[in-house]
Amino acid sequence: MKLTTRFQLSTMMFLNFFIWGIWFVTMGTYLTKGQIGATGGQTGLAYGTQCLGAIIAPFIVGMIADRFFAAQKILGVLHLAGAGLLYYISSQSSFGSFYSLLLIYMIIYMPTLALVNAIALKQISNAEKQFSSIRVWGTIGWIVAGLIIGWMAWEKNPASLGITYKVAAVISALFGIYCFFLPNTPPPKAGKNVSIGEVLGLDALKILKNKNYLIFFIASILICIPLAFYYGQANQFLNESGMQSAAAKMTMGQMSETLFLFLMPLFFARFGTKQMLLIGMVAWVARYVLFSYGDTGSGIWMLYAGIILHGICYDFFFVTGQIYTDQIAGERVRSSAQGLITLATYGLGMYIGFYLAGQYVDKHKIGESLHDWKAIWIFPALFAAGVSLMFFIFFKNEKKKLVAV
């Protein structure tokens, strides 16, 4: 791969995830502690917009990216449109208007996760060895976003967190223009006779005929239910616990993610697909147990350990899953298949998870603004343990090189 191409793809990942990370981590704190004054249930609904966007994403990618237009051009248009929505979201003072605009934005944003993967995977020859070194820049973008929030001390006044949406809007507009200069990723089915199902991206469902992949797909949906508790509640939990600059401290999770992304080629050589995925799921169990018993006193090491485990939680399951999906799907349905796994992870599973997390947090409220976090974190720990056991029993080790269905 040319150095210029690597730079372009790395910058693409950095900006795509910076735009998400600058506002997403602190949204729960912004909604509940700022002028909107949302409940836990409403916060769960707000986080759930990413899931509705992820559910729709495969159809956008399948209808457009695989059939009609180059992926980088679609990516640019989506970010230019998203810039305007983000800026408008920052001025909303009621939950109803905030939620409506956020839903539209996430329907636009979530397809970009599959598109950046498809663009990067098109340019590399060996996904196991090369993809993680490009994907890591998305993690670095998320880290920089959290550090900026901590450096600016926006969390001290939750109402000021509205500025994060303005920052995201400006970067999204600039990135939208940049996308048109990315390496060309033409639609693989352009000019070919395809069925309605293929146009809608439904041909990617063929990969579910692979029994192992079907187990992985089901596990992806289920494990993202407890995952939603971290994304939706961790920042609020850490702020309530008294941790200073919680968003900045949470970037330790992305720093850990960066380290493990660099090491992933070594782990792939040492472990198989099943072991990689299973380690990621078990790490979720450990994280929530640490959160349940940790505090900002003598138990603060548990909170830091739970945050740092994010590297294993995310890389060993999500990144491994993206590579596994690419290997099973092959080039013809690459974009659609990435959209499909986005639906399973960021869509169905996390939508259920965000809803349950919001209701569960409200159920364990203490007084006006505090919660019984020990009881809250035990639930996702037990849930993740059950999913891990199911995956261990039913997913079989690959006996030969993965091939397209």
NORMO-V681527 format. One record per pair of residues at least 6 apart in sequence whose C-alpha atoms are under 8 Angstrom apart, sorted by the first residue. I is the first residue (numbers start at 0). GAP is how many residues later the second one is. D is the distance in whole Angstrom. If there is no record, write none. Layout:
# NORMO-V681527
i:I gap:GAP d:D
i:I gap:GAP d:D
This chain:
# NORMO-V681527
i:0 gap:122 d:7
i:0 gap:123 d:7
i:4 gap:178 d:7
i:5 gap:128 d:7
i:7 gap:174 d:6
i:7 gap:175 d:8
i:8 gap:111 d:6
i:8 gap:125 d:7
i:8 gap:173 d:7
i:9 gap:124 d:5
i:9 gap:125 d:7
i:9 gap:126 d:8
i:9 gap:127 d:5
i:9 gap:128 d:8
i:10 gap:126 d:7
i:11 gap:104 d:7
i:11 gap:126 d:8
i:11 gap:163 d:8
i:11 gap:167 d:8
i:12 gap:103 d:7
i:12 gap:121 d:7
i:12 gap:122 d:6
i:12 gap:123 d:8
i:12 gap:124 d:6
i:12 gap:125 d:4
i:12 gap:128 d:8
i:13 gap:123 d:5
i:13 gap:124 d:4
i:13 gap:125 d:7
i:13 gap:126 d:6
i:13 gap:127 d:4
i:13 gap:128 d:8
i:14 gap:123 d:7
i:14 gap:126 d:6
i:14 gap:156 d:7
i:14 gap:157 d:8
i:14 gap:160 d:7
i:15 gap:96 d:8
i:15 gap:97 d:8
i:15 gap:122 d:7
i:15 gap:125 d:8
i:15 gap:159 d:8
i:16 gap:121 d:5
i:16 gap:122 d:7
i:16 gap:124 d:6
i:16 gap:125 d:6
i:17 gap:120 d:7
i:17 gap:123 d:4
i:17 gap:124 d:5
i:17 gap:125 d:8
i:17 gap:126 d:7
i:17 gap:127 d:6
i:17 gap:150 d:8
i:18 gap:149 d:5
i:18 gap:150 d:8
i:18 gap:152 d:7
i:18 gap:153 d:6
i:19 gap:122 d:8
i:19 gap:148 d:7
i:20 gap:120 d:8
i:20 gap:121 d:5
i:20 gap:122 d:8
i:20 gap:124 d:6
i:20 gap:125 d:7
i:21 gap:120 d:7
i:21 gap:123 d:5
i:21 gap:124 d:6
i:21 gap:127 d:7
i:21 gap:142 d:6
i:21 gap:143 d:8
i:21 gap:145 d:8
i:21 gap:146 d:7
i:22 gap:138 d:8
i:22 gap:141 d:5
i:22 gap:142 d:6
i:22 gap:145 d:7
i:24 gap:121 d:8
i:24 gap:206 d:7
i:24 gap:207 d:8
i:24 gap:210 d:7
i:24 gap:222 d:7
i:25 gap:129 d:8
i:25 gap:135 d:8
i:25 gap:209 d:6
i:25 gap:210 d:8
i:25 gap:221 d:7
i:27 gap:15 d:6
i:27 gap:204 d:6
i:27 gap:205 d:7
i:27 gap:207 d:7
i:27 gap:208 d:6
i:28 gap:126 d:8
i:28 gap:129 d:6
i:28 gap:206 d:7
i:28 gap:207 d:5
i:29 gap:6 d:8
i:29 gap:128 d:5
i:29 gap:129 d:6
i:29 gap:131 d:6
i:29 gap:132 d:7
i:30 gap:6 d:6
i:30 gap:7 d:5
i:30 gap:12 d:7
i:31 gap:6 d:5
i:31 gap:7 d:6
i:31 gap:8 d:7
i:31 gap:11 d:7
i:32 gap:125 d:6
i:32 gap:126 d:7
i:33 gap:123 d:8
i:33 gap:124 d:5
i:33 gap:125 d:4
i:34 gap:58 d:7
i:34 gap:124 d:6
i:35 gap:57 d:6
i:35 gap:58 d:6
i:35 gap:59 d:6
i:37 gap:57 d:7
i:38 gap:323 d:7
i:39 gap:318 d:5
i:39 gap:319 d:7
i:39 gap:321 d:6
i:39 gap:322 d:5
i:40 gap:314 d:7
i:40 gap:316 d:8
i:40 gap:317 d:4
i:40 gap:318 d:5
i:40 gap:320 d:8
i:40 gap:321 d:7
i:41 gap:53 d:8
i:41 gap:316 d:7
i:42 gap:189 d:8
i:42 gap:315 d:6
i:43 gap:188 d:7
i:43 gap:310 d:5
i:43 gap:311 d:5
i:43 gap:312 d:8
i:43 gap:313 d:7
i:43 gap:314 d:4
i:43 gap:315 d:8
i:44 gap:309 d:7
i:44 gap:310 d:6
i:44 gap:313 d:8
i:45 gap:53 d:6
i:45 gap:56 d:7
i:45 gap:57 d:8
i:46 gap:185 d:6
i:46 gap:304 d:8
i:46 gap:307 d:6
i:47 gap:302 d:7
i:47 gap:303 d:5
i:47 gap:306 d:6
i:47 gap:307 d:7
i:48 gap:53 d:7
i:48 gap:54 d:5
i:48 gap:57 d:6
i:48 gap:58 d:8
i:48 gap:302 d:8
i:49 gap:53 d:7
i:49 gap:56 d:5
i:49 gap:57 d:7
i:49 gap:60 d:7
i:49 gap:296 d:7
i:49 gap:297 d:7
i:49 gap:301 d:8
i:50 gap:292 d:8
i:50 gap:295 d:5
i:50 gap:296 d:4
i:50 gap:297 d:6
i:50 gap:298 d:8
i:50 gap:299 d:6
i:50 gap:300 d:5
i:51 gap:51 d:8
i:51 gap:54 d:8
i:51 gap:55 d:7
i:51 gap:295 d:6
i:51 gap:296 d:8
i:51 gap:299 d:7
i:52 gap:50 d:7
i:52 gap:53 d:5
i:52 gap:54 d:4
i:52 gap:55 d:7
i:52 gap:56 d:7
i:52 gap:57 d:5
i:52 gap:58 d:7
i:52 gap:294 d:7
i:53 gap:52 d:8
i:53 gap:53 d:7
i:53 gap:56 d:5
i:53 gap:57 d:7
i:53 gap:285 d:8
i:53 gap:288 d:6
i:53 gap:289 d:5
i:53 gap:292 d:6
i:53 gap:293 d:5
i:54 gap:287 d:8
i:54 gap:288 d:5
i:54 gap:289 d:8
i:54 gap:291 d:8
i:54 gap:292 d:5
i:54 gap:293 d:7
i:55 gap:51 d:7
i:55 gap:55 d:8
i:55 gap:287 d:8
i:56 gap:50 d:7
i:56 gap:53 d:6
i:56 gap:54 d:5
i:56 gap:282 d:6
i:56 gap:285 d:8
i:56 gap:286 d:7
i:57 gap:53 d:7
i:57 gap:142 d:8
i:57 gap:143 d:6
i:57 gap:278 d:6
i:57 gap:279 d:8
i:57 gap:280 d:8
i:57 gap:281 d:4
i:57 gap:282 d:6
i:57 gap:284 d:8
i:57 gap:285 d:7
i:58 gap:141 d:5
i:58 gap:142 d:6
i:58 gap:143 d:8
i:58 gap:280 d:8
i:59 gap:51 d:7
i:59 gap:140 d:8
i:60 gap:50 d:7
i:60 gap:53 d:8
i:60 gap:54 d:7
i:60 gap:140 d:7
i:60 gap:274 d:7
i:60 gap:275 d:6
i:60 gap:278 d:7
i:61 gap:136 d:7
i:61 gap:137 d:6
i:61 gap:138 d:5
i:61 gap:139 d:4
i:61 gap:140 d:7
i:61 gap:273 d:7
i:61 gap:274 d:5
i:61 gap:277 d:8
i:62 gap:135 d:8
i:62 gap:136 d:5
i:62 gap:137 d:5
i:62 gap:138 d:6
i:63 gap:10 d:8
i:63 gap:135 d:8
i:64 gap:6 d:5
i:64 gap:9 d:7
i:64 gap:50 d:8
i:64 gap:121 d:8
i:64 gap:122 d:6
i:64 gap:270 d:7
i:65 gap:121 d:5
i:65 gap:122 d:6
i:65 gap:123 d:6
i:65 gap:124 d:7
i:65 gap:133 d:8
i:65 gap:135 d:8
i:65 gap:267 d:7
i:65 gap:269 d:6
i:65 gap:270 d:7
i:66 gap:120 d:5
i:66 gap:121 d:7
i:66 gap:122 d:5
i:66 gap:123 d:5
i:66 gap:132 d:7
i:67 gap:119 d:6
i:67 gap:121 d:8
i:67 gap:122 d:6
i:68 gap:117 d:7
i:68 gap:118 d:6
i:69 gap:114 d:7
i:69 gap:115 d:5
i:69 gap:116 d:4
i:69 gap:117 d:5
i:70 gap:44 d:6
i:70 gap:47 d:8
i:70 gap:48 d:7
i:70 gap:113 d:8
i:70 gap:114 d:6
i:70 gap:115 d:7
i:70 gap:116 d:7
i:71 gap:43 d:8
i:71 gap:47 d:7
i:71 gap:107 d:6
i:71 gap:108 d:6
i:71 gap:109 d:8
i:71 gap:110 d:6
i:71 gap:111 d:7
i:71 gap:112 d:7
i:71 gap:113 d:6
i:72 gap:106 d:7
i:72 gap:107 d:6
i:74 gap:37 d:6
i:74 gap:40 d:7
i:74 gap:41 d:8
i:74 gap:101 d:7
i:74 gap:104 d:6
i:75 gap:99 d:7
i:75 gap:100 d:4
i:75 gap:101 d:6
i:75 gap:102 d:7
i:75 gap:103 d:5
i:75 gap:104 d:6
i:76 gap:99 d:6
i:77 gap:30 d:6
i:77 gap:31 d:7
i:77 gap:34 d:8
i:77 gap:98 d:7
i:78 gap:29 d:8
i:78 gap:30 d:7
i:78 gap:93 d:5
i:78 gap:94 d:6
i:78 gap:96 d:7
i:78 gap:97 d:5
i:79 gap:92 d:6
i:79 gap:93 d:5
i:79 gap:95 d:8
i:79 gap:96 d:5
i:79 gap:97 d:7
i:80 gap:27 d:8
i:81 gap:23 d:6
i:81 gap:26 d:7
i:81 gap:27 d:7
i:81 gap:87 d:7
i:81 gap:90 d:7
i:81 gap:91 d:8
i:82 gap:85 d:7
i:82 gap:86 d:4
i:82 gap:87 d:7
i:82 gap:88 d:8
i:82 gap:89 d:5
i:82 gap:90 d:5
i:83 gap:85 d:7
i:84 gap:16 d:7
i:84 gap:17 d:8
i:84 gap:20 d:6
i:84 gap:84 d:8
i:85 gap:16 d:8
i:85 gap:19 d:7
i:85 gap:79 d:5
i:85 gap:80 d:7
i:85 gap:82 d:7
i:85 gap:83 d:5
i:86 gap:78 d:6
i:86 gap:79 d:5
i:86 gap:81 d:8
i:86 gap:82 d:5
i:87 gap:13 d:8
i:88 gap:9 d:6
i:88 gap:12 d:6
i:88 gap:13 d:7
i:88 gap:76 d:7
i:89 gap:72 d:5
i:89 gap:73 d:7
i:89 gap:74 d:8
i:89 gap:75 d:5
i:89 gap:76 d:6
i:90 gap:71 d:8
i:91 gap:6 d:6
i:110 gap:228 d:7
i:112 gap:229 d:8
i:113 gap:221 d:7
i:113 gap:224 d:5
i:113 gap:225 d:5
i:113 gap:228 d:7
i:114 gap:220 d:7
i:116 gap:221 d:7
i:117 gap:216 d:7
i:117 gap:217 d:6
i:117 gap:220 d:7
i:118 gap:64 d:8
i:118 gap:65 d:8
i:118 gap:66 d:6
i:119 gap:11 d:7
i:119 gap:14 d:8
i:120 gap:6 d:7
i:120 gap:10 d:7
i:121 gap:63 d:7
i:122 gap:60 d:8
i:123 gap:6 d:7
i:123 gap:7 d:7
i:126 gap:196 d:7
i:127 gap:136 d:8
i:127 gap:137 d:6
i:127 gap:140 d:7
i:127 gap:195 d:7
i:128 gap:136 d:5
i:131 gap:129 d:5
i:131 gap:130 d:7
i:131 gap:132 d:7
i:131 gap:133 d:8
i:131 gap:187 d:8
i:132 gap:128 d:7
i:132 gap:129 d:6
i:134 gap:126 d:8
i:135 gap:121 d:8
i:135 gap:122 d:6
i:135 gap:125 d:6
i:135 gap:126 d:7
i:138 gap:115 d:6
i:138 gap:116 d:8
i:138 gap:118 d:7
i:138 gap:119 d:6
i:139 gap:114 d:7
i:139 gap:115 d:7
i:139 gap:118 d:7
i:141 gap:109 d:8
i:141 gap:112 d:7
i:142 gap:105 d:8
i:142 gap:108 d:5
i:142 gap:109 d:8
i:142 gap:111 d:6
i:142 gap:112 d:7
i:145 gap:101 d:5
i:145 gap:102 d:5
i:145 gap:104 d:7
i:145 gap:105 d:6
i:146 gap:100 d:7
i:146 gap:101 d:5
i:146 gap:104 d:7
i:147 gap:100 d:8
i:148 gap:6 d:7
i:148 gap:98 d:7
i:148 gap:99 d:7
i:149 gap:95 d:5
i:149 gap:96 d:7
i:149 gap:97 d:6
i:149 gap:98 d:5
i:150 gap:97 d:8
i:152 gap:92 d:7
i:153 gap:6 d:6
i:153 gap:7 d:6
i:154 gap:6 d:7
i:154 gap:90 d:7
i:154 gap:92 d:8
i:187 gap:143 d:8
i:187 gap:144 d:6
i:188 gap:143 d:7
i:196 gap:6 d:6
i:197 gap:6 d:8
i:200 gap:132 d:8
i:200 gap:135 d:5
i:201 gap:134 d:8
i:202 gap:130 d:7
i:202 gap:133 d:8
i:203 gap:125 d:7
i:203 gap:129 d:6
i:203 gap:132 d:6
i:203 gap:133 d:5
i:203 gap:136 d:7
i:204 gap:132 d:8
i:204 gap:135 d:8
i:205 gap:199 d:7
i:206 gap:6 d:7
i:206 gap:7 d:8
i:206 gap:121 d:7
i:206 gap:122 d:6
i:206 gap:130 d:8
i:206 gap:197 d:8
i:206 gap:198 d:6
i:207 gap:6 d:5
i:207 gap:9 d:8
i:208 gap:196 d:8
i:209 gap:195 d:7
i:211 gap:183 d:6
i:211 gap:184 d:6
i:212 gap:115 d:8
i:214 gap:176 d:7
i:214 gap:179 d:7
i:214 gap:180 d:6
i:215 gap:175 d:7
i:215 gap:179 d:7
i:216 gap:124 d:7
i:216 gap:127 d:7
i:217 gap:126 d:8
i:218 gap:168 d:7
i:218 gap:172 d:7
i:219 gap:124 d:6
i:219 gap:125 d:6
i:219 gap:129 d:7
i:220 gap:123 d:5
i:220 gap:124 d:5
i:220 gap:127 d:6
i:220 gap:128 d:4
i:220 gap:129 d:7
i:221 gap:127 d:6
i:221 gap:165 d:7
i:222 gap:58 d:7
i:222 gap:126 d:7
i:222 gap:160 d:8
i:222 gap:161 d:6
i:222 gap:164 d:6
i:223 gap:121 d:6
i:223 gap:122 d:7
i:223 gap:125 d:5
i:223 gap:126 d:5
i:223 gap:129 d:7
i:224 gap:124 d:5
i:224 gap:125 d:5
i:224 gap:126 d:8
i:224 gap:127 d:6
i:224 gap:128 d:4
i:224 gap:129 d:7
i:224 gap:155 d:8
i:225 gap:124 d:8
i:225 gap:127 d:6
i:225 gap:153 d:8
i:225 gap:154 d:4
i:225 gap:155 d:7
i:225 gap:157 d:7
i:225 gap:158 d:6
i:226 gap:57 d:8
i:226 gap:123 d:7
i:226 gap:126 d:7
i:226 gap:153 d:8
i:227 gap:122 d:5
i:227 gap:123 d:8
i:227 gap:125 d:5
i:227 gap:126 d:5
i:227 gap:129 d:7
i:228 gap:124 d:7
i:228 gap:125 d:7
i:228 gap:128 d:6
i:228 gap:148 d:8
i:228 gap:151 d:7
i:231 gap:122 d:7
i:231 gap:125 d:8
i:232 gap:124 d:8
i:234 gap:11 d:6
i:234 gap:12 d:7
i:234 gap:15 d:8
i:236 gap:136 d:7
i:237 gap:8 d:6
i:238 gap:7 d:6
i:239 gap:130 d:7
i:240 gap:54 d:7
i:240 gap:55 d:6
i:241 gap:54 d:7
i:242 gap:53 d:6
i:249 gap:57 d:6
i:251 gap:52 d:8
i:251 gap:55 d:6
i:251 gap:56 d:6
i:252 gap:54 d:5
i:252 gap:55 d:4
i:252 gap:56 d:6
i:252 gap:57 d:5
i:252 gap:58 d:6
i:253 gap:54 d:8
i:253 gap:56 d:7
i:253 gap:57 d:6
i:254 gap:53 d:8
i:254 gap:56 d:7
i:255 gap:52 d:6
i:255 gap:53 d:7
i:255 gap:54 d:7
i:255 gap:55 d:4
i:255 gap:56 d:8
i:256 gap:53 d:7
i:256 gap:54 d:3
i:256 gap:55 d:7
i:256 gap:57 d:7
i:256 gap:58 d:6
i:257 gap:53 d:7
i:258 gap:52 d:8
i:259 gap:51 d:6
i:259 gap:52 d:7
i:259 gap:55 d:7
i:260 gap:54 d:6
i:266 gap:9 d:8
i:267 gap:8 d:8
i:271 gap:125 d:7
i:271 gap:126 d:8
i:272 gap:47 d:7
i:272 gap:51 d:8
i:272 gap:124 d:7
i:272 gap:125 d:8
i:273 gap:118 d:8
i:273 gap:121 d:7
i:273 gap:122 d:7
i:273 gap:123 d:6
i:275 gap:40 d:5
i:275 gap:41 d:7
i:275 gap:44 d:7
i:276 gap:39 d:5
i:276 gap:40 d:5
i:276 gap:43 d:7
i:276 gap:44 d:7
i:277 gap:38 d:8
i:277 gap:39 d:8
i:277 gap:110 d:6
i:277 gap:113 d:7
i:277 gap:114 d:7
i:278 gap:33 d:8
i:278 gap:34 d:8
i:278 gap:37 d:7
i:278 gap:38 d:8
i:279 gap:32 d:6
i:279 gap:33 d:4
i:279 gap:34 d:7
i:279 gap:35 d:7
i:279 gap:36 d:5
i:279 gap:37 d:5
i:280 gap:32 d:6
i:280 gap:36 d:7
i:280 gap:103 d:7
i:280 gap:104 d:8
i:280 gap:106 d:8
i:280 gap:107 d:6
i:281 gap:31 d:8
i:281 gap:102 d:7
i:281 gap:103 d:7
i:281 gap:106 d:6
i:282 gap:26 d:7
i:282 gap:29 d:7
i:282 gap:30 d:6
i:283 gap:25 d:8
i:283 gap:26 d:8
i:283 gap:29 d:6
i:283 gap:97 d:7
i:283 gap:100 d:7
i:284 gap:95 d:8
i:284 gap:96 d:5
i:284 gap:97 d:7
i:284 gap:99 d:6
i:284 gap:100 d:6
i:285 gap:20 d:7
i:285 gap:95 d:7
i:286 gap:18 d:7
i:286 gap:19 d:4
i:286 gap:20 d:7
i:286 gap:22 d:6
i:286 gap:23 d:8
i:286 gap:94 d:8
i:287 gap:18 d:7
i:287 gap:89 d:5
i:287 gap:90 d:7
i:287 gap:92 d:7
i:287 gap:93 d:5
i:288 gap:88 d:7
i:288 gap:89 d:6
i:288 gap:92 d:6
i:289 gap:12 d:5
i:289 gap:13 d:6
i:289 gap:15 d:7
i:289 gap:16 d:6
i:290 gap:11 d:7
i:290 gap:12 d:6
i:290 gap:15 d:6
i:290 gap:83 d:7
i:290 gap:86 d:7
i:291 gap:81 d:6
i:291 gap:82 d:4
i:291 gap:83 d:7
i:291 gap:84 d:8
i:291 gap:85 d:5
i:291 gap:86 d:6
i:292 gap:6 d:7
i:292 gap:9 d:7
i:292 gap:81 d:6
i:293 gap:6 d:6
i:293 gap:7 d:7
i:293 gap:8 d:5
i:293 gap:9 d:5
i:294 gap:7 d:7
i:294 gap:8 d:7
i:295 gap:7 d:8
i:321 gap:16 d:7
i:321 gap:19 d:8
i:324 gap:12 d:7
i:324 gap:13 d:7
i:324 gap:16 d:8
i:325 gap:8 d:6
i:325 gap:11 d:7
i:325 gap:12 d:7
i:326 gap:75 d:6
i:326 gap:76 d:6
i:326 gap:77 d:6
i:327 gap:74 d:6
i:327 gap:75 d:6
i:327 gap:76 d:5
i:327 gap:77 d:6
i:328 gap:8 d:6
i:328 gap:74 d:8
i:328 gap:75 d:5
i:328 gap:76 d:6
i:329 gap:73 d:7
i:329 gap:74 d:5
i:329 gap:75 d:8
i:359 gap:16 d:7
i:360 gap:10 d:7
i:360 gap:15 d:7
i:363 gap:7 d:6
i:363 gap:8 d:5
i:363 gap:9 d:8
i:363 gap:11 d:8
i:363 gap:12 d:7
i:364 gap:6 d:4
i:364 gap:7 d:6
i:365 gap:6 d:7
